[in-house]
């Protein structure tokens, strides 16, 4: 079951939430809705280049996780 709180991040064009104790993500559609068909646990991400190129991307992701945990 999806947590009631979904964080929609304009910077990354991605939605984030906690589901079954996992940090999840999915792209945002142009309408702002979450593309749940494309959901993926953050732990399963394969492209980590944005984090190697700029550590502030990792900091941004951690801040989102902290916001979700406050609400969870």
PDB file with one MODEL, atoms N, CA, C and O in Angstrom:
MODEL        1
ATOM      1  N   UNK A   1       0.842  -1.186   0.000  1.00  0.00           N
ATOM      2  CA  UNK A   1       0.000   0.000   0.000  1.00  0.00           C
ATOM      3  C   UNK A   1       0.884   1.245   0.000  1.00  0.00           C
ATOM      4  O   UNK A   1       1.891   1.293   0.707  1.00  0.00           O
ATOM      5  N   UNK A   2       0.524   2.218  -0.764  1.00  0.00           N
ATOM      6  CA  UNK A   2       1.285   3.446  -0.872  1.00  0.00           C
ATOM      7  C   UNK A   2       0.953   4.359   0.297  1.00  0.00           C
ATOM      8  O   UNK A   2      -0.211   4.537   0.656  1.00  0.00           O
ATOM      9  N   UNK A   3       1.992   4.931   0.883  1.00  0.00           N
ATOM     10  CA  UNK A   3       1.812   5.896   1.958  1.00  0.00           C
ATOM     11  C   UNK A   3       0.960   7.053   1.455  1.00  0.00           C
ATOM     12  O   UNK A   3       0.993   7.374   0.267  1.00  0.00           O
ATOM     13  N   UNK A   4       0.210   7.671   2.327  1.00  0.00           N
ATOM     14  CA  UNK A   4      -0.670   8.773   1.928  1.00  0.00           C
ATOM     15  C   UNK A   4       0.106   9.989   1.450  1.00  0.00           C
ATOM     16  O   UNK A   4      -0.413  10.789   0.673  1.00  0.00           O
ATOM     17  N   UNK A   5       1.343  10.135   1.905  1.00  0.00           N
ATOM     18  CA  UNK A   5       2.117  11.318   1.559  1.00  0.00           C
ATOM     19  C   UNK A   5       3.098  11.006   0.435  1.00  0.00           C
ATOM     20  O   UNK A   5       3.964  10.143   0.576  1.00  0.00           O
ATOM     21  N   UNK A   6       2.956  11.705  -0.665  1.00  0.00           N
ATOM     22  CA  UNK A   6       3.865  11.579  -1.802  1.00  0.00           C
ATOM     23  C   UNK A   6       4.525  12.933  -2.001  1.00  0.00           C
ATOM     24  O   UNK A   6       3.843  13.950  -2.130  1.00  0.00           O
ATOM     25  N   UNK A   7       5.843  12.946  -2.025  1.00  0.00           N
ATOM     26  CA  UNK A   7       6.591  14.175  -2.239  1.00  0.00           C
ATOM     27  C   UNK A   7       6.848  14.317  -3.730  1.00  0.00           C
ATOM     28  O   UNK A   7       7.513  13.474  -4.333  1.00  0.00           O
ATOM     29  N   UNK A   8       6.327  15.374  -4.319  1.00  0.00           N
ATOM     30  CA  UNK A   8       6.529  15.650  -5.749  1.00  0.00           C
ATOM     31  C   UNK A   8       7.644  16.673  -5.875  1.00  0.00           C
ATOM     32  O   UNK A   8       7.513  17.807  -5.414  1.00  0.00           O
ATOM     33  N   UNK A   9       8.740  16.267  -6.502  1.00  0.00           N
ATOM     34  CA  UNK A   9       9.915  17.110  -6.584  1.00  0.00           C
ATOM     35  C   UNK A   9      10.056  17.682  -7.989  1.00  0.00           C
ATOM     36  O   UNK A   9      10.296  16.953  -8.952  1.00  0.00           O
ATOM     37  N   UNK A  10       9.901  18.996  -8.089  1.00  0.00           N
ATOM     38  CA  UNK A  10      10.008  19.663  -9.389  1.00  0.00           C
ATOM     39  C   UNK A  10      11.436  19.630  -9.931  1.00  0.00           C
ATOM     40  O   UNK A  10      11.639  19.576 -11.144  1.00  0.00           O
ATOM     41  N   UNK A  11      12.424  19.662  -9.039  1.00  0.00           N
ATOM     42  CA  UNK A  11      13.828  19.672  -9.481  1.00  0.00           C
ATOM     43  C   UNK A  11      14.168  18.425 -10.295  1.00  0.00           C
ATOM     44  O   UNK A  11      14.850  18.510 -11.316  1.00  0.00           O
ATOM     45  N   UNK A  12      13.693  17.276  -9.839  1.00  0.00           N
ATOM     46  CA  UNK A  12      14.017  16.018 -10.514  1.00  0.00           C
ATOM     47  C   UNK A  12      12.881  15.492 -11.390  1.00  0.00           C
ATOM     48  O   UNK A  12      13.077  14.551 -12.159  1.00  0.00           O
ATOM     49  N   UNK A  13      11.686  16.100 -11.279  1.00  0.00           N
ATOM     50  CA  UNK A  13      10.544  15.602 -12.040  1.00  0.00           C
ATOM     51  C   UNK A  13      10.126  14.217 -11.592  1.00  0.00           C
ATOM     52  O   UNK A  13       9.648  13.401 -12.380  1.00  0.00           O
ATOM     53  N   UNK A  14      10.319  13.973 -10.302  1.00  0.00           N
ATOM     54  CA  UNK A  14      10.094  12.642  -9.744  1.00  0.00           C
ATOM     55  C   UNK A  14       9.260  12.745  -8.480  1.00  0.00           C
ATOM     56  O   UNK A  14       9.345  13.723  -7.738  1.00  0.00           O
ATOM     57  N   UNK A  15       8.452  11.720  -8.249  1.00  0.00           N
ATOM     58  CA  UNK A  15       7.697  11.599  -7.007  1.00  0.00           C
ATOM     59  C   UNK A  15       8.421  10.602  -6.110  1.00  0.00           C
ATOM     60  O   UNK A  15       9.010   9.631  -6.586  1.00  0.00           O
ATOM     61  N   UNK A  16       8.369  10.856  -4.812  1.00  0.00           N
ATOM     62  CA  UNK A  16       9.013   9.976  -3.839  1.00  0.00           C
ATOM     63  C   UNK A  16       8.028   9.660  -2.735  1.00  0.00           C
ATOM     64  O   UNK A  16       7.212  10.506  -2.370  1.00  0.00           O
ATOM     65  N   UNK A  17       8.093   8.451  -2.198  1.00  0.00           N
ATOM     66  CA  UNK A  17       7.236   8.054  -1.091  1.00  0.00           C
ATOM     67  C   UNK A  17       7.818   6.818  -0.427  1.00  0.00           C
ATOM     68  O   UNK A  17       8.758   6.204  -0.930  1.00  0.00           O
ATOM     69  N   UNK A  18       7.236   6.467   0.721  1.00  0.00           N
ATOM     70  CA  UNK A  18       7.605   5.255   1.443  1.00  0.00           C
ATOM     71  C   UNK A  18       6.510   4.230   1.189  1.00  0.00           C
ATOM     72  O   UNK A  18       5.329   4.513   1.392  1.00  0.00           O
ATOM     73  N   UNK A  19       6.902   3.042   0.746  1.00  0.00           N
ATOM     74  CA  UNK A  19       5.953   1.955   0.492  1.00  0.00           C
ATOM     75  C   UNK A  19       6.571   0.657   0.991  1.00  0.00           C
ATOM     76  O   UNK A  19       7.673   0.292   0.581  1.00  0.00           O
ATOM     77  N   UNK A  20       5.868  -0.034   1.870  1.00  0.00           N
ATOM     78  CA  UNK A  20       6.370  -1.294   2.433  1.00  0.00           C
ATOM     79  C   UNK A  20       7.801  -1.130   2.959  1.00  0.00           C
ATOM     80  O   UNK A  20       8.668  -1.970   2.720  1.00  0.00           O
ATOM     81  N   UNK A  21       8.019  -0.041   3.672  1.00  0.00           N
ATOM     82  CA  UNK A  21       9.316   0.279   4.288  1.00  0.00           C
ATOM     83  C   UNK A  21      10.444   0.448   3.280  1.00  0.00           C
ATOM     84  O   UNK A  21      11.611   0.239   3.613  1.00  0.00           O
ATOM     85  N   UNK A  22      10.106   0.823   2.053  1.00  0.00           N
ATOM     86  CA  UNK A  22      11.110   1.107   1.034  1.00  0.00           C
ATOM     87  C   UNK A  22      10.935   2.541   0.534  1.00  0.00           C
ATOM     88  O   UNK A  22       9.819   3.052   0.451  1.00  0.00           O
ATOM     89  N   UNK A  23      12.044   3.170   0.209  1.00  0.00           N
ATOM     90  CA  UNK A  23      12.066   4.516  -0.358  1.00  0.00           C
ATOM     91  C   UNK A  23      11.828   4.347  -1.854  1.00  0.00           C
ATOM     92  O   UNK A  23      12.678   3.815  -2.567  1.00  0.00           O
ATOM     93  N   UNK A  24      10.665   4.804  -2.327  1.00  0.00           N
ATOM     94  CA  UNK A  24      10.238   4.571  -3.703  1.00  0.00           C
ATOM     95  C   UNK A  24      10.296   5.856  -4.530  1.00  0.00           C
ATOM     96  O   UNK A  24      10.304   6.964  -3.994  1.00  0.00           O
ATOM     97  N   UNK A  25      10.336   5.674  -5.845  1.00  0.00           N
ATOM     98  CA  UNK A  25      10.308   6.814  -6.763  1.00  0.00           C
ATOM     99  C   UNK A  25       9.540   6.433  -8.015  1.00  0.00           C
ATOM    100  O   UNK A  25       9.389   5.256  -8.343  1.00  0.00           O
ATOM    101  N   UNK A  26       9.063   7.449  -8.701  1.00  0.00           N
ATOM    102  CA  UNK A  26       8.412   7.274  -9.998  1.00  0.00           C
ATOM    103  C   UNK A  26       8.411   8.631 -10.691  1.00  0.00           C
ATOM    104  O   UNK A  26       8.342   9.669 -10.033  1.00  0.00           O
ATOM    105  N   UNK A  27       8.486   8.619 -12.015  1.00  0.00           N
ATOM    106  CA  UNK A  27       8.451   9.894 -12.736  1.00  0.00           C
ATOM    107  C   UNK A  27       7.108  10.588 -12.563  1.00  0.00           C
ATOM    108  O   UNK A  27       6.076   9.954 -12.344  1.00  0.00           O
ATOM    109  N   UNK A  28       7.154  11.904 -12.669  1.00  0.00           N
ATOM    110  CA  UNK A  28       5.924  12.688 -12.695  1.00  0.00           C
ATOM    111  C   UNK A  28       5.503  12.893 -14.142  1.00  0.00           C
ATOM    112  O   UNK A  28       6.333  13.183 -15.004  1.00  0.00           O
ATOM    113  N   UNK A  29       4.233  12.744 -14.400  1.00  0.00           N
ATOM    114  CA  UNK A  29       3.689  13.016 -15.723  1.00  0.00           C
ATOM    115  C   UNK A  29       3.545  14.526 -15.908  1.00  0.00           C
ATOM    116  O   UNK A  29       3.618  15.273 -14.932  1.00  0.00           O
ATOM    117  N   UNK A  30       3.347  14.975 -17.114  1.00  0.00           N
ATOM    118  CA  UNK A  30       3.183  16.406 -17.397  1.00  0.00           C
ATOM    119  C   UNK A  30       2.043  16.990 -16.563  1.00  0.00           C
ATOM    120  O   UNK A  30       2.098  18.151 -16.158  1.00  0.00           O
ATOM    121  N   UNK A  31       1.026  16.194 -16.311  1.00  0.00           N
ATOM    122  CA  UNK A  31      -0.128  16.636 -15.524  1.00  0.00           C
ATOM    123  C   UNK A  31       0.198  16.799 -14.036  1.00  0.00           C
ATOM    124  O   UNK A  31      -0.595  17.357 -13.278  1.00  0.00           O
ATOM    125  N   UNK A  32       1.381  16.301 -13.624  1.00  0.00           N
ATOM    126  CA  UNK A  32       1.743  16.344 -12.214  1.00  0.00           C
ATOM    127  C   UNK A  32       1.389  15.076 -11.465  1.00  0.00           C
ATOM    128  O   UNK A  32       1.744  14.910 -10.298  1.00  0.00           O
ATOM    129  N   UNK A  33       0.689  14.184 -12.143  1.00  0.00           N
ATOM    130  CA  UNK A  33       0.341  12.904 -11.534  1.00  0.00           C
ATOM    131  C   UNK A  33       1.556  11.981 -11.528  1.00  0.00           C
ATOM    132  O   UNK A  33       2.483  12.158 -12.319  1.00  0.00           O
ATOM    133  N   UNK A  34       1.545  11.002 -10.637  1.00  0.00           N
ATOM    134  CA  UNK A  34       2.638  10.050 -10.516  1.00  0.00           C
ATOM    135  C   UNK A  34       2.421   8.894 -11.500  1.00  0.00           C
ATOM    136  O   UNK A  34       1.327   8.335 -11.586  1.00  0.00           O
ATOM    137  N   UNK A  35       3.463   8.550 -12.229  1.00  0.00           N
ATOM    138  CA  UNK A  35       3.410   7.419 -13.156  1.00  0.00           C
ATOM    139  C   UNK A  35       3.733   6.146 -12.366  1.00  0.00           C
ATOM    140  O   UNK A  35       4.866   5.665 -12.387  1.00  0.00           O
ATOM    141  N   UNK A  36       2.728   5.609 -11.672  1.00  0.00           N
ATOM    142  CA  UNK A  36       2.922   4.446 -10.810  1.00  0.00           C
ATOM    143  C   UNK A  36       3.369   3.210 -11.577  1.00  0.00           C
ATOM    144  O   UNK A  36       3.935   2.292 -10.984  1.00  0.00           O
ATOM    145  N   UNK A  37       3.128   3.168 -12.881  1.00  0.00           N
ATOM    146  CA  UNK A  37       3.588   2.028 -13.689  1.00  0.00           C
ATOM    147  C   UNK A  37       5.112   1.986 -13.781  1.00  0.00           C
ATOM    148  O   UNK A  37       5.690   0.948 -14.107  1.00  0.00           O
ATOM    149  N   UNK A  38       5.762   3.114 -13.493  1.00  0.00           N
ATOM    150  CA  UNK A  38       7.221   3.214 -13.599  1.00  0.00           C
ATOM    151  C   UNK A  38       7.896   3.295 -12.227  1.00  0.00           C
ATOM    152  O   UNK A  38       9.051   3.708 -12.126  1.00  0.00           O
ATOM    153  N   UNK A  39       7.171   2.900 -11.166  1.00  0.00           N
ATOM    154  CA  UNK A  39       7.737   3.026  -9.827  1.00  0.00           C
ATOM    155  C   UNK A  39       8.930   2.086  -9.650  1.00  0.00           C
ATOM    156  O   UNK A  39       9.002   1.011 -10.246  1.00  0.00           O
ATOM    157  N   UNK A  40       9.865   2.537  -8.803  1.00  0.00           N
ATOM    158  CA  UNK A  40      11.086   1.782  -8.568  1.00  0.00           C
ATOM    159  C   UNK A  40      11.629   2.140  -7.192  1.00  0.00           C
ATOM    160  O   UNK A  40      11.651   3.311  -6.811  1.00  0.00           O
ATOM    161  N   UNK A  41      12.061   1.145  -6.459  1.00  0.00           N
ATOM    162  CA  UNK A  41      12.711   1.401  -5.180  1.00  0.00           C
ATOM    163  C   UNK A  41      14.041   2.093  -5.437  1.00  0.00           C
ATOM    164  O   UNK A  41      14.768   1.723  -6.358  1.00  0.00           O
ATOM    165  N   UNK A  42      14.361   3.094  -4.628  1.00  0.00           N
ATOM    166  CA  UNK A  42      15.610   3.831  -4.805  1.00  0.00           C
ATOM    167  C   UNK A  42      16.805   2.868  -4.761  1.00  0.00           C
ATOM    168  O   UNK A  42      17.782   3.056  -5.485  1.00  0.00           O
ATOM    169  N   UNK A  43      16.726   1.856  -3.923  1.00  0.00           N
ATOM    170  CA  UNK A  43      17.807   0.874  -3.820  1.00  0.00           C
ATOM    171  C   UNK A  43      18.052   0.110  -5.104  1.00  0.00           C
ATOM    172  O   UNK A  43      19.098  -0.521  -5.255  1.00  0.00           O
ATOM    173  N   UNK A  44      17.110   0.154  -6.032  1.00  0.00           N
ATOM    174  CA  UNK A  44      17.256  -0.549  -7.303  1.00  0.00           C
ATOM    175  C   UNK A  44      17.647   0.371  -8.454  1.00  0.00           C
ATOM    176  O   UNK A  44      17.741  -0.072  -9.599  1.00  0.00           O
ATOM    177  N   UNK A  45      17.873   1.641  -8.159  1.00  0.00           N
ATOM    178  CA  UNK A  45      18.306   2.558  -9.209  1.00  0.00           C
ATOM    179  C   UNK A  45      19.616   2.054  -9.797  1.00  0.00           C
ATOM    180  O   UNK A  45      20.490   1.591  -9.064  1.00  0.00           O
ATOM    181  N   UNK A  46      19.756   2.141 -11.098  1.00  0.00           N
ATOM    182  CA  UNK A  46      20.994   1.716 -11.764  1.00  0.00           C
ATOM    183  C   UNK A  46      21.865   2.902 -12.163  1.00  0.00           C
ATOM    184  O   UNK A  46      23.090   2.787 -12.159  1.00  0.00           O
ATOM    185  N   UNK A  47      21.271   4.020 -12.501  1.00  0.00           N
ATOM    186  CA  UNK A  47      22.044   5.184 -12.942  1.00  0.00           C
ATOM    187  C   UNK A  47      22.357   6.078 -11.749  1.00  0.00           C
ATOM    188  O   UNK A  47      21.503   6.835 -11.289  1.00  0.00           O
ATOM    189  N   UNK A  48      23.566   5.987 -11.261  1.00  0.00           N
ATOM    190  CA  UNK A  48      23.983   6.791 -10.117  1.00  0.00           C
ATOM    191  C   UNK A  48      24.922   7.921 -10.541  1.00  0.00           C
ATOM    192  O   UNK A  48      25.508   8.588  -9.689  1.00  0.00           O
ATOM    193  N   UNK A  49      25.067   8.139 -11.839  1.00  0.00           N
ATOM    194  CA  UNK A  49      25.969   9.184 -12.348  1.00  0.00           C
ATOM    195  C   UNK A  49      25.669  10.575 -11.793  1.00  0.00           C
ATOM    196  O   UNK A  49      26.603  11.305 -11.460  1.00  0.00           O
ATOM    197  N   UNK A  50      24.385  10.970 -11.681  1.00  0.00           N
ATOM    198  CA  UNK A  50      24.125  12.325 -11.148  1.00  0.00           C
ATOM    199  C   UNK A  50      24.720  12.542  -9.753  1.00  0.00           C
ATOM    200  O   UNK A  50      25.051  13.671  -9.393  1.00  0.00           O
ATOM    201  N   UNK A  51      24.855  11.478  -8.975  1.00  0.00           N
ATOM    202  CA  UNK A  51      25.400  11.604  -7.626  1.00  0.00           C
ATOM    203  C   UNK A  51      26.922  11.669  -7.659  1.00  0.00           C
ATOM    204  O   UNK A  51      27.533  12.353  -6.837  1.00  0.00           O
ATOM    205  N   UNK A  52      27.528  10.968  -8.594  1.00  0.00           N
ATOM    206  CA  UNK A  52      28.985  11.024  -8.737  1.00  0.00           C
ATOM    207  C   UNK A  52      29.419  12.384  -9.289  1.00  0.00           C
ATOM    208  O   UNK A  52      30.475  12.902  -8.925  1.00  0.00           O
ATOM    209  N   UNK A  53      28.602  12.950 -10.162  1.00  0.00           N
ATOM    210  CA  UNK A  53      28.930  14.231 -10.795  1.00  0.00           C
ATOM    211  C   UNK A  53      28.768  15.409  -9.838  1.00  0.00           C
ATOM    212  O   UNK A  53      29.523  16.379  -9.908  1.00  0.00           O
ATOM    213  N   UNK A  54      27.783  15.324  -8.944  1.00  0.00           N
ATOM    214  CA  UNK A  54      27.492  16.453  -8.055  1.00  0.00           C
ATOM    215  C   UNK A  54      26.887  15.919  -6.758  1.00  0.00           C
ATOM    216  O   UNK A  54      25.736  15.484  -6.731  1.00  0.00           O
ATOM    217  N   UNK A  55      27.673  15.958  -5.690  1.00  0.00           N
ATOM    218  CA  UNK A  55      27.202  15.402  -4.420  1.00  0.00           C
ATOM    219  C   UNK A  55      25.966  16.123  -3.886  1.00  0.00           C
ATOM    220  O   UNK A  55      25.258  15.572  -3.044  1.00  0.00           O
ATOM    221  N   UNK A  56      25.689  17.345  -4.356  1.00  0.00           N
ATOM    222  CA  UNK A  56      24.497  18.051  -3.868  1.00  0.00           C
ATOM    223  C   UNK A  56      23.224  17.328  -4.311  1.00  0.00           C
ATOM    224  O   UNK A  56      22.178  17.486  -3.683  1.00  0.00           O
ATOM    225  N   UNK A  57      23.301  16.540  -5.383  1.00  0.00           N
ATOM    226  CA  UNK A  57      22.150  15.727  -5.793  1.00  0.00           C
ATOM    227  C   UNK A  57      21.832  14.684  -4.719  1.00  0.00           C
ATOM    228  O   UNK A  57      20.665  14.416  -4.431  1.00  0.00           O
ATOM    229  N   UNK A  58      22.866  14.106  -4.137  1.00  0.00           N
ATOM    230  CA  UNK A  58      22.676  13.129  -3.068  1.00  0.00           C
ATOM    231  C   UNK A  58      22.095  13.821  -1.835  1.00  0.00           C
ATOM    232  O   UNK A  58      21.193  13.286  -1.191  1.00  0.00           O
ATOM    233  N   UNK A  59      22.603  14.997  -1.508  1.00  0.00           N
ATOM    234  CA  UNK A  59      22.073  15.755  -0.372  1.00  0.00           C
ATOM    235  C   UNK A  59      20.593  16.066  -0.572  1.00  0.00           C
ATOM    236  O   UNK A  59      19.803  15.981   0.368  1.00  0.00           O
ATOM    237  N   UNK A  60      20.221  16.427  -1.806  1.00  0.00           N
ATOM    238  CA  UNK A  60      18.831  16.728  -2.133  1.00  0.00           C
ATOM    239  C   UNK A  60      17.951  15.501  -1.894  1.00  0.00           C
ATOM    240  O   UNK A  60      16.857  15.615  -1.341  1.00  0.00           O
ATOM    241  N   UNK A  61      18.423  14.347  -2.307  1.00  0.00           N
ATOM    242  CA  UNK A  61      17.672  13.108  -2.133  1.00  0.00           C
ATOM    243  C   UNK A  61      17.507  12.770  -0.647  1.00  0.00           C
ATOM    244  O   UNK A  61      16.439  12.323  -0.227  1.00  0.00           O
ATOM    245  N   UNK A  62      18.544  12.979   0.133  1.00  0.00           N
ATOM    246  CA  UNK A  62      18.469  12.711   1.574  1.00  0.00           C
ATOM    247  C   UNK A  62      17.469  13.657   2.246  1.00  0.00           C
ATOM    248  O   UNK A  62      16.734  13.239   3.141  1.00  0.00           O
ATOM    249  N   UNK A  63      17.432  14.917   1.829  1.00  0.00           N
ATOM    250  CA  UNK A  63      16.454  15.854   2.389  1.00  0.00           C
ATOM    251  C   UNK A  63      15.028  15.410   2.090  1.00  0.00           C
ATOM    252  O   UNK A  63      14.144  15.544   2.936  1.00  0.00           O
ATOM    253  N   UNK A  64      14.804  14.885   0.899  1.00  0.00           N
ATOM    254  CA  UNK A  64      13.474  14.372   0.553  1.00  0.00           C
ATOM    255  C   UNK A  64      13.127  13.196   1.449  1.00  0.00           C
ATOM    256  O   UNK A  64      12.013  13.118   1.968  1.00  0.00           O
ATOM    257  N   UNK A  65      14.075  12.278   1.637  1.00  0.00           N
ATOM    258  CA  UNK A  65      13.835  11.128   2.510  1.00  0.00           C
ATOM    259  C   UNK A  65      13.508  11.588   3.927  1.00  0.00           C
ATOM    260  O   UNK A  65      12.601  11.048   4.560  1.00  0.00           O
ATOM    261  N   UNK A  66      14.232  12.571   4.423  1.00  0.00           N
ATOM    262  CA  UNK A  66      13.947  13.085   5.766  1.00  0.00           C
ATOM    263  C   UNK A  66      12.534  13.647   5.859  1.00  0.00           C
ATOM    264  O   UNK A  66      11.843  13.421   6.852  1.00  0.00           O
ATOM    265  N   UNK A  67      12.100  14.373   4.841  1.00  0.00           N
ATOM    266  CA  UNK A  67      10.734  14.919   4.844  1.00  0.00           C
ATOM    267  C   UNK A  67       9.703  13.793   4.851  1.00  0.00           C
ATOM    268  O   UNK A  67       8.689  13.876   5.544  1.00  0.00           O
ATOM    269  N   UNK A  68       9.965  12.753   4.084  1.00  0.00           N
ATOM    270  CA  UNK A  68       9.033  11.627   4.047  1.00  0.00           C
ATOM    271  C   UNK A  68       8.977  10.905   5.387  1.00  0.00           C
ATOM    272  O   UNK A  68       7.904  10.514   5.846  1.00  0.00           O
ATOM    273  N   UNK A  69      10.126  10.733   6.005  1.00  0.00           N
ATOM    274  CA  UNK A  69      10.159  10.036   7.292  1.00  0.00           C
ATOM    275  C   UNK A  69       9.464  10.831   8.377  1.00  0.00           C
ATOM    276  O   UNK A  69       8.888  10.250   9.297  1.00  0.00           O
ATOM    277  N   UNK A  70       9.509  12.156   8.285  1.00  0.00           N
ATOM    278  CA  UNK A  70       8.782  12.987   9.247  1.00  0.00           C
ATOM    279  C   UNK A  70       7.280  12.744   9.145  1.00  0.00           C
ATOM    280  O   UNK A  70       6.571  12.791  10.150  1.00  0.00           O
ATOM    281  N   UNK A  71       6.802  12.488   7.946  1.00  0.00           N
ATOM    282  CA  UNK A  71       5.363  12.312   7.709  1.00  0.00           C
ATOM    283  C   UNK A  71       4.921  10.855   7.873  1.00  0.00           C
ATOM    284  O   UNK A  71       3.740  10.587   8.094  1.00  0.00           O
ATOM    285  N   UNK A  72       5.851   9.926   7.768  1.00  0.00           N
ATOM    286  CA  UNK A  72       5.515   8.493   7.741  1.00  0.00           C
ATOM    287  C   UNK A  72       5.129   7.972   9.105  1.00  0.00           C
ATOM    288  O   UNK A  72       4.819   6.789   9.249  1.00  0.00           O
TER     289      UNK A  72
ENDMDL
END
